[in-house]
Amino acid sequence: MEDTRLNMSRLLGLDDYAAQLMATLVVDGAVLDDRLVLRHFTPGFAIKFGHPGPAGKSILDYVDDADKRAQLAGMARLPAARPGSGQNDATLPPVAAEDPRRPDNTDHADDQDAHDGPSSGVVELTLTRPRMEVRISPLTRSGDSAYGFLVQEIPESSISNMPIENAGRVAPDARASARRVLSQLSHAYWESNPQTGAFVASELWYLMRGHRVEENDLLQNHKTWKERLHPEDRPALFDYQRKLQAGEADFDLVIYRERHADGHWMTILCKGAVIERDASGAVLRVAGTDAEITASHSTEEYIREIALLEQRWLIAAEYAQLGLWDNDEAAGTRYVSQTWRKMRGYGPNDAFDESRAALAERTHPDDRASLERQIQATVNGDTETVFQEYRERHRDGHWIWILSRGRVIARDAQGRATRIIGIDTDITDIKAASEKIYRMSRRLEVAIQATRVGIWDADLAKDEVVWDARMMEIFGLDRPPGPIAADYWENAIHPDDKERVLAQTAEVEAGKTTFGADYRILRPDGKQRYIRSRSTMLFDGAVGHGLIGVDWDITADVEAAAELSRAHALAHRRNEELEQARAEMEHNALHDALTDLPNRRFIDQQMQAVRGQKQQIAVMQLDLDRFKQINDTLGHAAGDAVLRHVAQVMVGIAPEEATVARVGGDEFVIFFKTAPRPSSIKRIAEKIAYALEIPFEVNAKECRFGVSIGIAIGDLPRQTPEEVFENADMALYEAKDSGRGRSMSFSDRMRIAVETKRLLADALLGGLERDEFYCVYQPQFEAGSLRLSGLEALVRWQRPDGTVAPPSVFLEMAEELGVVERLDQRVLEQVMSDQARWSTLGLAAPRVAVNVSARRLADPQLPQRLQQLGIRPGQLSFELLETVFLDTHNPVIAANIAAIRSMGIEIEIDDFGTGHASIVGMLQLQPSRLKIDQQIVGPLTKGEKQGTLVRSIIDIGRMHGIDVIAEGVETADHVRLLTAMGCNYLQGYGLGVPMPEAELRDRLRSGDWSTPAGTGTGC
């Protein structure tokens, strides 16, 4: 009975204490009784534990590690239960433990005899359910025996947040108990009250700083704590405290230095959070932990070092014009620096295709294979480094040389590279310079061979001398080039010259002079030869370490003198060529090679020079008219001559203060840093235009061309130089659109026109995406009987605002955007769908004529696409513009026309009589029908002359078995005249307007086509 009473007493005491303890925990956890049975736990622990709950379970059932299980059982003097054994507190032997509520004078000697208490210490282990890392420590009162155990989850950081609703359950005595528990943590624990300024901390907080627990001035130590902070860290730490006490820095980290009691600096990692607020939300308690990280590393210094290294690297990379790249294959990302983009001509926000296929497309054809081999070798693990020189097309179109260097820094389990980092360098100028230097070096090598000069190299530190073959020959030795005895040369010198020569040699070795002497030698065959020797000192840093020299055999004075003069001139010329090459490189970089005018880069520099200044500038953009015809007919040599002539004319007319530049093939610019009066710049443009209209003779052939000029004046800094150039470009295109051979000055109207065109293009592309295009049908009738003979499908655009736009509004823009074939496809798809519907309804519909653009006709895949549609013979006819005659020499178009005809699709020629086709071309094409354009048919009723033209076209068709369709039939007179002339078919608003499919379907069903012109629902 006594044992039962004691156990119940201990359990009641444990539950009372556990309720308070759970309310103050800042991590998830639980309380075990003295037999390791789960009695009390935080809500978070129960949620993580899952169903069924943890109550009444032994903690040993959730520990797999045998050593940990034995250690934990030893703390409670229990046998270690096996996981899954189902052991519970009913099978555990009774263990004496002290009831914290029992009076101090209670005799418990028997309990002490039965059990001396658990072993001290803390056990850290992993539970199998829930899966978490925990720390288990005994619960004691003033050093007495354990009457329970505390389970705490070990969080990823030192402090976890406590729910706000738990704050109301905190009692003062529970706080004191919680602090004793938290003092067992491996980090120093502290609490503060921002309202009262009260501060408490665990013993470890003071021990960490070198103070004994027995000292009575702990509070004073905290007050003087601020004085012990490192001066450099105080502002940041005080700011962190302010934010923390205001609840603005929960779980943020701060690292600072503090002076230890023994005088050295230690580095502290501090982390805290608000753990209690009052009813109004004001912060009452802030808690946190301190950890000393001095021994591991000074994190702040490390961060500063890394930041400094990164800053130095970025500055160095930018200064050296190194383009940084980082390919993360695993993440599918690629980083490139601004320098990397700039060297290829792209700005920070320019769209750029970074795929491997795009890289191959930009790479020079001669370099693609080697670059692909390098990529594959790096990715597949054949090499760890990237080192590749290759040519890549710049955004402007020219080739640049790239030196790409990098290294694989990560691979996956299969050995494939997952991350590669490197740098790219633009070595275009270096390559060009290297090529020039190579050519000069080659010439020097040939010259040395021609002059039969011997070359030698002396390493003074190693006392080694190397001669080439010519040196061996000069000194009469039958030996291959290579090392020679160090004293051989001295012994070969003529005795009368040796003292003088060796004296100069000593001065050379001392660094006082270079070697240069004429002297005699005695060869092994006894012959005396005259030698002229020159050498120079080779330097390693500031200390000379050797000589390199050349020797000549000058026995034949005249020959030797000539050779010496030539060698000296060659050396001098080499220096001059190097200097000239440098100057040429600088000049070429800023000038056009053909005309020697400044180039785009030169103009860019001038624009940069005036950027931000308060002044007015002017730009004149010039583009030659009919220059392509000169190139195509007279050849590129004639074109080059024309460009040089244009440059001379412009330089002769433009003021000296203006910059005349060639910025493209036949594009020129005159840039005025200070804008002249508008009338003056207009006169300059007129003079240039007049001068260039005068025929120019090239190779006895007369070249006639003109120039279109765009002028813009801009005020800096309200406008940027680039905007002024854009305005001049708009004016130039306005001049071209207005008929060429003229100058135009920029106006806001031009910008509005460009914007309007852009809006139309955007709307057109959007309309294609939203499927806003559809077709209407205009009927065709047999002349005479006026029976329905065919239909023509015409495209329309249903705008979002409800308006319907005819092709005249958008077809030209569609041509510019290259989407006409998409419109053709849309119309063809609707026609095929409508015909299928008519067939299902039993409506007899004639053939439908569909317009096909020249671009679509040139598509090699057109026959295959048409075959997939299952078109029946006679179901469709394709209307082609007569300009297709000009392209019949195109093998793709010719093959496509033959394939179309073989599918039973008839060919019609649209707008006949308005183009530039020949009768021969029409006969070669052999269309089934040709359509007379409405511009010819319309005036038919106004006179015999127009009737003669129409009759001639009809006669041509009849003569060659080609049916003729007349468009633009508006009146009864048109019907009468065309029928009388023998026209086969009629089409026009006088007989039938274009109509939607629904209306056409009704008319096909009723057979009524009698609606007068103007009363239908045509669109």
C-alpha positions, 0 to 999 in steps of 0.5 A, a space after each residue: 500500500 505504501 508503494 502504491 501511495 508513493 507512486 500515486 503521489 509522485 504521479 500527481 506531483 509530476 502531472 502538476 509540474 508537467 502542466 506548468 512545464 509544457 506551458 513554458 517550453 519553447 520547443 515541442 516535447 513531452 514529460 515521462 514519469 520515472 518509468 519512461 511512460 509518456 504522461 504529458 506532451 505539447 500539442 505539437 508533439 501529439 500531432 507529430 506522433 499521430 494516431 493513436 496518441 502517445 499517452 501511456 506509451 513507453 518511450 523505449 518502444 520508439 527507440 531502435 538504437 540498442 545502445 541508446 535504449 540501454 543508456 536510457 533504461 539505465 538512467 531509470 534503472 529499467 530493463 531495455 525493452 525491445 521495439 515493438 515488444 508492447 511493453 508498458 507501465 503495467 509490466 515495468 517494475 516499480 521504481 522509487 522516485 521522490 514526490 516533489 510535494 512530500 514534506 522535506 522531513 518525510 522519512 524516505 530512507 527505504 526509498 534510498 536503499 531501494 534505489 539510489 536515483 538515476 544516473 546523471 546526464 542527457 541522452 540525445 537520440 532519434 525516435 522512430 515515431 514520430 521521426 524526430 531528434 530529441 534530447 531526454 534529461 531527468 527532472 529533479 528538485 534541488 539535486 534529489 532523485 529523478 521523479 520523471 524525465 523531460 523529452 525535448 525536440 532538438 530544433 534546426 535552430 536554437 529557438 523555436 517560437 511558442 504559440 501566443 495562446 500559451 502565454 496566458 498559462 505561464 506562472 512565475 514558478 513554472 518559469 523558474 522550473 523552465 529556466 532550470 530545464 533550459 539551462 541544460 541546453 548546449 547553448 546559453 539561454 537568456 530572457 529579457 523584459 523590454 517593459 521593465 528591463 529585467 534580464 535573466 540568463 542561464 548559468 552557461 550564459 555567464 560561464 561562457 563569458 568567464 564568470 563563476 556561478 558563485 559570484 553575486 554580481 551577475 546582474 552587474 555583469 549584465 549591466 557592464 556587458 555592453 562595455 565588453 562589446 567590440 566597438 565595431 559590432 556595437 551599432 549592428 548589435 544594438 539595432 538588432 536588440 531594438 528590432 528584437 524587443 519590438 518583435 521585428 527580428 524573430 529568429 534572425 541571427 546576429 554575430 558579434 564579438 565580446 571580450 572574455 573575462 580573461 581579455 581575449 575576444 570571442 565570437 558569439 552567435 545570437 538568436 532570439 524571438 518574442 515568446 510572450 505578449 500582453 492582451 494589447 500585443 505589447 512584447 513582455 518577454 524575449 528569449 534566445 540563445 547564445 553560442 560561442 563560434 570563436 573556435 570554428 571560425 569568425 563568420 563575419 570575417 569570413 563573410 567579409 573576406 568572401 565579399 572582398 574576394 567577390 568584389 575583387 573578382 568582379 572588378 577584375 573580370 569587368 576591367 579585363 572584359 571577361 564574360 562570366 557564365 554559369 551553366 547549371 544543367 541540373 536546375 536548367 538555368 544559365 547565368 551570363 554576365 553583362 560583359 558576356 552579353 555585351 561582347 556579343 552585341 546584346 544589352 541587359 534586357 535584350 532577348 537572347 536564345 541561350 539553347 545549344 542549338 542556337 549556339 551551334 547556329 551562331 558558331 562559324 561552320 568551320 568551328 561547330 564540330 570542334 566546339 560540339 566535341 568540347 561540349 560533349 567531352 566536358 559533359 560526358 566526363 572525358 575532361 574536367 576543363 573547357 578550353 576552346 577558341 571558336 568564332 561566333 556571329 555577333 548580333 551585328 552579323 560579323 564574326 568574333 573570336 571567343 576564347 572560352 575557358 571553364 571547369 566542371 564543378 559538379 557531376 551527377 551519379 552517372 558522371 555527367 556534368 551538372 554545373 560548369 562555370 567559366 569565362 569568355 574572352 573576346 580575342 578577335 583583335 588578338 587573333 588579328 594582331 597574332 596573324 600579323 605578327 606571325 606573318 612578320 615573324 615568318 618574314 623575319 625567319 626567311 630573312 634570317 635564313 637568307 642572311 645565314 645568321 647563326 643564333 646562340 643562347 647562353 644561360 649564365 646561371 647554368 653556364 650552358 651555351 646552345 648553338 644553332 646549325 648555322 653557328 656550328 657551320 660558321 665555327 667549322 664544326 660538323 655537329 648538329 645544333 645543340 649545346 656547346 662547351 662553354 669555353 669553346 667560343 673563348 678558345 676559338 677567338 683570335 688571340 689578338 682579339 680575345 682580350 677586347 672581346 672578353 672585356 666586353 663580355 664581362 661588362 655584358 654579364 654585369 648588366 652594364 652593356 649589350 654585346 656587339 663586336 667584330 672579331 676573328 676566330 680560328 676554326 679547327 681547319 686552321 682558317 681565319 674568319 671574321 665574325 660580327 656578333 650581337 647579343 641581348 640580355 634576357 631578364 627574369 623579373 629585374 635580374 638578368 639570367 642569360 644572353 641571346 645573340 646572333 653571329 655573322 660570317 663577314 669574311 667577304 666584306 662586301 657581302 657581309 656589309 650588305 647582310 649586316 645592313 639588311 639585318 639591321 634594316 629588318 630589325 628596325 622595320 619590324 619595330 616600325 611595322 609593329 607600331 604601324 600595326 598597332 596604329 592600323 588596328 586602332 584606325 581600322 577599329 574606328 573606320 570603314 575599310 572600303 571608304 576610310 570613313 568613320 564607322 558605326 563605332 566611331 559615331 557611337 563614341 561621338 554620341 557618348 561624348 555628347 550624352 547628357 550635355 545641354 546642346 542641339 545635335 543633328 543627324 542626317 541618315 542617307 541610303 543609296 537608291 538603286 545601288 542593288 541594281 548596280 551591284 547585281 548588273 555591274 558587279 561588286 567592284 563597280 559597287 565598291 567604286 560607287 561607295 568610294 565616290 559617294 564618300 568623296 562627294 559627301 566629305 566634299 560637301 559636308 562642313 568640316 565640323 561634321 562627321 561623315 560615316 559609313 554605317 552599313 552597306 549603302 548607308 551613310 550618316 552625317 553627324 553634327 555635334 552642334 546642329 546648324 540651322 534647319 535651312 542650312 542642313 536642308 541645303 546640305 542634303 539638297 547639294 548631296 542629292 544633286 551631286 549624286 544624281 550626276 551619272 558616275 562612270 565605272 569601267 566605261 559604264 555609266 552608273 545612275 543612282 540616287 540617294 534618300 535622306 532623313 534629317 533629325 534635329 534633337 535637343 540634349 539632354 531632353 532627348 538622347 542621341 539614340 532617339 535623334 538617330 531613330 528620328 532620322 531613320 524614320 525620316 529616311 524611310 518616309 523619304 523612301 516611301 515617298 518616292 526616293 531621291 529626296 530628303 525628309 525632315 523628321 516630324 511627330 507625324 512620322 512617329 505616329 505613323 510608325 506607332 500606328 503600323 506597329 499597332 496594326 502588326 500587333 493586332 494582326 498577330 493577335 487576331 491570328 492567335 485569337 482566330 479572328 479571320 474567316 472567309 466569305 463567298 462571292 458567287 460566279 455565274 455563267 455568262 448568258 444563262 447566269 447559272 451559278 458556276 463557282 464561288 470565290 473565298 475571300 478573307 475577312 478580319 472580325 476585329 474585337 470592336 466588331 468591325 470587319 476589315 477587308 484585305 486592303 487593310 491588313 494584307 500588306 502588313 501580313 506580307 511584311 510579317 510573313 504570315 500570309 500563308 497562315 491566312 491562306 491556310 485559315 481560309 482553306 481550312 474553313 472552305 474544306 469545313 464548309 464544303 463538308 457541311 454542304 455535302 452533309 446537308 445535300 447541297 450541291 455546291 460548285 467548285 470554290 476558288 481559293 487565293 494562294 500567295 506566292 510565299 505559300 506556293 514556294 513551300 516545299 511541303 505544300 503538296 504533302 499538306 494538301 494530300 492530307 486534306 483529302 481534296 477531291 478533283 474539281 472541288 477546289 481551284 487555286 487563284 494565283 497572281 499573274 506575277 507567279 509567271 516571273 517565278 516559274 523558273 523556281 524549281 519548287 514553284 514549278 514542282 508545286 504547280 505540277 503537283 497541285 494540278 495532278 490532285 485535280 485542283 485547277 489553276 486560275 490566274 487572278 488580276 490578269 492584265 495588271 502585272 508584268 507577265 508575258 503571254 509566253 509565261 501564261 502559256 507555260 503555266 496553262 491555267 484553267 481560267 484567267 480573271 480579268 481585273 476589275 480595273 479593266 472591266 469597270 471602264 468597259 461601258 465608257 468607250 470602245 477603246 477599253 472594250 478592245 482591250 477586254 475583247 483581246 484578253 477574251 480572244 487570247 483565252 479562247 484561242 488557247 482553250 482558257 476560260 475567262 472570268 470577268 471581275 467587277 461586273 456591276 451593271 446590266 451593261 457589263 453583263 450584256 457587253 461581256 456576254 457578247 464578247 464571249 466571256 465565259 463567267 461573270 463575277 461582281 457586286 451587280 450579280 452577287 456580293 460576298 456573303 457569310 457561309 450561313 447566307 450562302 447556305 440558304 441561297 444554295 438551298 433556295 437557288 435564289 440569286 436574284 438579290 439586286 446589287 447593294 441589297 445583300 448582306 455582303 461584307 
